[in-house]
Amino acid sequence: MNRLAPDADDARFIRRILYILVIAAVAAALFKAGNLLILAFGSMLGAIAIHAIADLYRDHLRVPEKASLGLGIATAFGIVAFLVWLFGVQFREQVNVLVTQLPGLLDQLAAWASRSPVGAKIVDAVQQAYAGSQAAQDVSGLVQGGGELLLNSLLLLVGAAFFAADPGIYQRGFLFLIPRGKRPAIEDALFDVGSTLRLWLRSSLILMTSMGVLVGVGLWISGVPSAAALGLLAGLSEFIPYIGPTAAMIPALGLAATQGTGPLIGTLVTYALVRLIQTNFITPYVQARVISIPPAITVFAIIGIGVIFGIFGLFFSAALLVVIFTLVRSLYLREVLGEDIPRSRHQTLLGPDLTPTDPDEDVKKD
């Protein structure tokens, strides 16, 4: 007689405890591997961008599918190489000025702002908040670990090429982990996310270009040194809405402060006008058909993702927010609450014989 053997209720309770422990252990492991997960997500985002470029070659130039994918990968790597050339060769002197003089420029900007009692309190609060923040540690780590940054960037590019080469194998492998009855809903959500991210990347490219051109021209008119490099920096910073352009404005204000009050006022007016134009005219028109996330949610979500995942998470925070927002719409609003939210057109990944089926039949099923 096994007097110490648990009965059915105890055994069920023990299993639940073990499940909770396993889930907690997996969550802790994922949190520890946060940087690696962010790089993997960045690689997936890069793969989506590569396929978007490949579609342009296939649809407009009638290039075969495999050749268009190769051209898409080559074009994506060429764009990255062009940006590296811009910062490393074309704008090298301007970048060196920004890097070497940035601490002093920030001190000058703080001194200028501290002339008033309110400005002094703001400067003191910002310095205290930044000193103990995770962002300060991450930025210092990036400065000291340039090799690690280069390695992570190379890993991201290589991962994007691998994901782009055969995305179906990863999608099918993920769906195999889902219970059979839940796979259609998860599959629709995956393609919803991919479609939304592709549109979001296009809109982001337009917003980054307009931001960079407008800021660069405005700073050049204001007589600020390194206007072209600052405009390029402002354009790239638009990839992180609200937070990025605000951070990119700091070196511009610092350089403007060295030229006198006129350029400094011109810089403030430039960024204010560009933000006004972007927010009220360009952004609503460009993103009207993509996704509409309230600004307050965007700001706090980006800050929260940056706190959890650090500087790399901050860089991909806007894309992560788009993914979360899309999954909520697809899985919760559509599949749980039954809201009438359209599905993106796609081919079924896991048919009866694991071959794609007619996309029209899958899309029209409710």
MOKA-V514992 format. One record per residue. N is the residue number from 1. RES is the residue in three letters. PSI is psi in radians with two decimals (* if undefined). D_FIRST is the distance of its C-alpha to the first C-alpha in whole Angstrom. Layout:
N | RES | PSI | D_FIRST
N | RES | PSI | D_FIRST
This chain:
1 | MET | 2.17 | 0
2 | ASN | 1.49 | 4
3 | ARG | -0.38 | 6
4 | LEU | -0.04 | 9
5 | ALA | 2.36 | 9
6 | PRO | 2.57 | 12
7 | ASP | -3.05 | 13
8 | ALA | -0.72 | 16
9 | ASP | -0.73 | 19
10 | ASP | -0.72 | 17
11 | ALA | -0.72 | 17
12 | ARG | -0.70 | 21
13 | PHE | -0.74 | 22
14 | ILE | -0.73 | 21
15 | ARG | -0.72 | 23
16 | ARG | -0.69 | 26
17 | ILE | -0.75 | 26
18 | LEU | -0.69 | 26
19 | TYR | -0.77 | 29
20 | ILE | -0.74 | 31
21 | LEU | -0.72 | 30
22 | VAL | -0.76 | 32
23 | ILE | -0.74 | 34
24 | ALA | -0.71 | 36
25 | ALA | -0.74 | 36
26 | VAL | -0.73 | 38
27 | ALA | -0.73 | 40
28 | ALA | -0.71 | 40
29 | ALA | -0.72 | 41
30 | LEU | -0.66 | 44
31 | PHE | -0.72 | 45
32 | LYS | -0.59 | 46
33 | ALA | 0.52 | 47
34 | GLY | -0.77 | 49
35 | ASN | -0.69 | 53
36 | LEU | -0.70 | 51
37 | LEU | -0.68 | 50
38 | ILE | -0.71 | 54
39 | LEU | -0.69 | 56
40 | ALA | -0.73 | 53
41 | PHE | -0.73 | 55
42 | GLY | -0.62 | 58
43 | SER | -0.70 | 58
44 | MET | -0.69 | 57
45 | LEU | -0.70 | 60
46 | GLY | -0.63 | 62
47 | ALA | -0.68 | 61
48 | ILE | -0.73 | 62
49 | ALA | -0.69 | 65
50 | ILE | -0.76 | 66
51 | HIS | -0.59 | 65
52 | ALA | -0.71 | 67
53 | ILE | -0.73 | 70
54 | ALA | -0.64 | 69
55 | ASP | -0.60 | 70
56 | LEU | -0.76 | 73
57 | TYR | -0.73 | 74
58 | ARG | -0.73 | 73
59 | ASP | -0.64 | 74
60 | HIS | -0.54 | 77
61 | LEU | 0.03 | 78
62 | ARG | 0.65 | 77
63 | VAL | 2.42 | 75
64 | PRO | 2.76 | 72
65 | GLU | -0.88 | 69
66 | LYS | -0.70 | 68
67 | ALA | -0.66 | 71
68 | SER | -0.63 | 71
69 | LEU | -0.74 | 67
70 | GLY | -0.73 | 69
71 | LEU | -0.63 | 72
72 | GLY | -0.75 | 70
73 | ILE | -0.77 | 68
74 | ALA | -0.69 | 71
75 | THR | -0.75 | 73
76 | ALA | -0.78 | 70
77 | PHE | -0.59 | 70
78 | GLY | -0.65 | 74
79 | ILE | -0.74 | 73
80 | VAL | -0.76 | 71
81 | ALA | -0.65 | 74
82 | PHE | -0.72 | 77
83 | LEU | -0.71 | 75
84 | VAL | -0.71 | 74
85 | TRP | -0.71 | 78
86 | LEU | -0.87 | 79
87 | PHE | -0.58 | 78
88 | GLY | -0.42 | 78
89 | VAL | -1.08 | 82
90 | GLN | -0.79 | 83
91 | PHE | 0.48 | 82
92 | ARG | -0.84 | 82
93 | GLU | -0.70 | 84
94 | GLN | -0.69 | 83
95 | VAL | -0.71 | 80
96 | ASN | -0.68 | 80
97 | VAL | -0.76 | 82
98 | LEU | -0.77 | 79
99 | VAL | -0.80 | 77
100 | THR | -0.59 | 79
101 | GLN | -0.04 | 81
102 | LEU | -0.80 | 78
103 | PRO | -0.77 | 77
104 | GLY | -0.64 | 81
105 | LEU | -0.70 | 81
106 | LEU | -0.67 | 78
107 | ASP | -0.72 | 80
108 | GLN | -0.70 | 83
109 | LEU | -0.70 | 81
110 | ALA | -0.69 | 79
111 | ALA | -0.68 | 83
112 | TRP | -0.74 | 84
113 | ALA | -0.47 | 82
114 | SER | 0.04 | 82
115 | ARG | -0.45 | 85
116 | SER | 2.65 | 84
117 | PRO | -0.72 | 82
118 | VAL | -0.76 | 80
119 | GLY | -0.67 | 79
120 | ALA | -0.73 | 79
121 | LYS | -0.67 | 76
122 | ILE | -0.79 | 74
123 | VAL | -0.75 | 75
124 | ASP | -0.72 | 73
125 | ALA | -0.72 | 70
126 | VAL | -0.75 | 70
127 | GLN | -0.74 | 70
128 | GLN | -0.68 | 67
129 | ALA | -0.67 | 65
130 | TYR | -0.59 | 66
131 | ALA | -0.70 | 65
132 | GLY | 0.25 | 62
133 | SER | 2.82 | 61
134 | GLN | -0.54 | 58
135 | ALA | -0.69 | 62
136 | ALA | -0.74 | 64
137 | GLN | -0.71 | 61
138 | ASP | -0.74 | 61
139 | VAL | -0.76 | 64
140 | SER | -0.63 | 65
141 | GLY | -0.65 | 62
142 | LEU | -0.71 | 64
143 | VAL | -0.74 | 67
144 | GLN | -0.52 | 66
145 | GLY | 1.06 | 64
146 | GLY | -0.59 | 66
147 | GLY | -0.70 | 65
148 | GLU | -0.70 | 61
149 | LEU | -0.75 | 63
150 | LEU | -0.73 | 65
151 | LEU | -0.74 | 62
152 | ASN | -0.70 | 60
153 | SER | -0.73 | 63
154 | LEU | -0.72 | 63
155 | LEU | -0.69 | 59
156 | LEU | -0.77 | 60
157 | LEU | -0.77 | 63
158 | VAL | -0.74 | 61
159 | GLY | -0.69 | 58
160 | ALA | -0.70 | 60
161 | ALA | -0.72 | 62
162 | PHE | -0.78 | 58
163 | PHE | -0.68 | 57
164 | ALA | -0.53 | 60
165 | ALA | -0.72 | 60
166 | ASP | 1.33 | 57
167 | PRO | -0.44 | 56
168 | GLY | -0.63 | 54
169 | ILE | -0.62 | 52
170 | TYR | -0.66 | 50
171 | GLN | -0.77 | 50
172 | ARG | -0.68 | 48
173 | GLY | -0.67 | 46
174 | PHE | -0.71 | 45
175 | LEU | -0.51 | 45
176 | PHE | -0.39 | 42
177 | LEU | -0.19 | 40
178 | ILE | 2.45 | 41
179 | PRO | 2.51 | 39
180 | ARG | -0.72 | 41
181 | GLY | -0.36 | 42
182 | LYS | -0.12 | 43
183 | ARG | -0.74 | 45
184 | PRO | -0.73 | 48
185 | ALA | -0.75 | 48
186 | ILE | -0.68 | 48
187 | GLU | -0.77 | 50
188 | ASP | -0.71 | 53
189 | ALA | -0.69 | 52
190 | LEU | -0.78 | 53
191 | PHE | -0.51 | 56
192 | ASP | -0.77 | 57
193 | VAL | -0.78 | 56
194 | GLY | -0.76 | 58
195 | SER | -0.75 | 61
196 | THR | -0.72 | 61
197 | LEU | -0.64 | 61
198 | ARG | -0.79 | 64
199 | LEU | -0.66 | 66
200 | TRP | -0.68 | 65
201 | LEU | -0.71 | 67
202 | ARG | -0.82 | 70
203 | SER | -0.65 | 71
204 | SER | -0.68 | 70
205 | LEU | -0.72 | 72
206 | ILE | -0.78 | 75
207 | LEU | -0.68 | 74
208 | MET | -0.72 | 74
209 | THR | -0.83 | 77
210 | SER | -0.70 | 79
211 | MET | -0.83 | 78
212 | GLY | -0.76 | 79
213 | VAL | -0.82 | 82
214 | LEU | -0.77 | 83
215 | VAL | -0.76 | 82
216 | GLY | -0.78 | 84
217 | VAL | -0.75 | 87
218 | GLY | -0.72 | 87
219 | LEU | -0.61 | 86
220 | TRP | -0.74 | 89
221 | ILE | -0.61 | 91
222 | SER | -0.14 | 90
223 | GLY | 0.49 | 91
224 | VAL | 2.33 | 88
225 | PRO | 2.71 | 88
226 | SER | 0.71 | 85
227 | ALA | -0.66 | 85
228 | ALA | -0.80 | 84
229 | ALA | -0.70 | 81
230 | LEU | -0.63 | 80
231 | GLY | -0.73 | 80
232 | LEU | -0.72 | 78
233 | LEU | -0.72 | 76
234 | ALA | -0.69 | 76
235 | GLY | -0.79 | 75
236 | LEU | -0.58 | 72
237 | SER | -0.34 | 71
238 | GLU | -0.23 | 71
239 | PHE | -0.44 | 68
240 | ILE | 1.68 | 66
241 | PRO | 2.49 | 67
242 | TYR | -0.98 | 69
243 | ILE | -0.81 | 67
244 | GLY | -0.92 | 69
245 | PRO | -0.58 | 72
246 | THR | -0.75 | 72
247 | ALA | -0.66 | 71
248 | ALA | -0.35 | 74
249 | MET | -0.41 | 77
250 | ILE | -0.90 | 76
251 | PRO | -0.55 | 78
252 | ALA | -0.75 | 81
253 | LEU | -0.65 | 81
254 | GLY | -0.79 | 82
255 | LEU | -0.66 | 84
256 | ALA | -0.60 | 86
257 | ALA | -0.47 | 86
258 | THR | -0.27 | 88
259 | GLN | -0.11 | 91
260 | GLY | -3.13 | 92
261 | THR | -0.62 | 91
262 | GLY | -0.97 | 92
263 | PRO | -0.59 | 90
264 | LEU | -0.78 | 87
265 | ILE | -0.71 | 88
266 | GLY | -0.66 | 88
267 | THR | -0.77 | 85
268 | LEU | -0.75 | 83
269 | VAL | -0.69 | 85
270 | THR | -0.89 | 84
271 | TYR | -0.63 | 81
272 | ALA | -0.79 | 81
273 | LEU | -0.73 | 83
274 | VAL | -0.74 | 81
275 | ARG | -0.67 | 78
276 | LEU | -0.78 | 80
277 | ILE | -0.78 | 81
278 | GLN | -0.83 | 77
279 | THR | -0.67 | 75
280 | ASN | -0.32 | 78
281 | PHE | -0.97 | 79
282 | ILE | -0.89 | 77
283 | THR | -0.85 | 74
284 | PRO | -0.65 | 74
285 | TYR | -0.72 | 76
286 | VAL | -0.74 | 74
287 | GLN | 0.19 | 70
288 | ALA | -0.58 | 71
289 | ARG | 0.12 | 69
290 | VAL | -1.38 | 66
291 | ILE | 2.44 | 64
292 | SER | 1.82 | 65
293 | ILE | 2.22 | 63
294 | PRO | 2.46 | 64
295 | PRO | -0.70 | 66
296 | ALA | -0.75 | 64
297 | ILE | -0.70 | 61
298 | THR | -0.85 | 62
299 | VAL | -0.90 | 63
300 | PHE | -0.60 | 60
301 | ALA | -0.73 | 58
302 | ILE | -0.77 | 60
303 | ILE | -0.75 | 60
304 | GLY | -0.75 | 56
305 | ILE | -0.67 | 55
306 | GLY | -0.66 | 58
307 | VAL | -0.68 | 56
308 | ILE | -0.82 | 52
309 | PHE | -0.03 | 53
310 | GLY | -2.78 | 57
311 | ILE | -0.62 | 60
312 | PHE | -0.68 | 59
313 | GLY | -0.64 | 57
314 | LEU | -0.65 | 60
315 | PHE | -0.67 | 62
316 | PHE | 0.25 | 60
317 | SER | -0.69 | 59
318 | ALA | -0.74 | 61
319 | ALA | -0.69 | 60
320 | LEU | -0.70 | 56
321 | LEU | -0.69 | 57
322 | VAL | -0.73 | 59
323 | VAL | -0.83 | 55
324 | ILE | -0.78 | 53
325 | PHE | -0.72 | 56
326 | THR | -0.71 | 56
327 | LEU | -0.66 | 52
328 | VAL | -0.77 | 52
329 | ARG | -0.76 | 55
330 | SER | -0.81 | 53
331 | LEU | -0.73 | 49
332 | TYR | -0.98 | 49
333 | LEU | -0.76 | 53
334 | ARG | -0.87 | 53
335 | GLU | -0.57 | 50
336 | VAL | -0.87 | 48
337 | LEU | -0.23 | 51
338 | GLY | 0.40 | 53
339 | GLU | 2.62 | 56
340 | ASP | 1.43 | 59
341 | ILE | 2.12 | 59
342 | PRO | 2.65 | 60
343 | ARG | 2.65 | 58
344 | SER | 2.57 | 60
345 | ARG | 2.31 | 61
346 | HIS | 2.87 | 59
347 | GLN | 2.46 | 58
348 | THR | 2.26 | 54
349 | LEU | -0.62 | 52
350 | LEU | 1.36 | 49
351 | GLY | -3.04 | 51
352 | PRO | -0.63 | 49
353 | ASP | 0.36 | 50
354 | LEU | 0.48 | 50
355 | THR | 2.64 | 54
356 | PRO | 2.58 | 56
357 | THR | -3.10 | 57
358 | ASP | 2.10 | 60
359 | PRO | -0.50 | 60
360 | ASP | -0.64 | 62
361 | GLU | -0.66 | 59
362 | ASP | -0.65 | 57
363 | VAL | -0.60 | 59
364 | LYS | -0.19 | 60
365 | LYS | 2.41 | 56
366 | ASP | * | 55
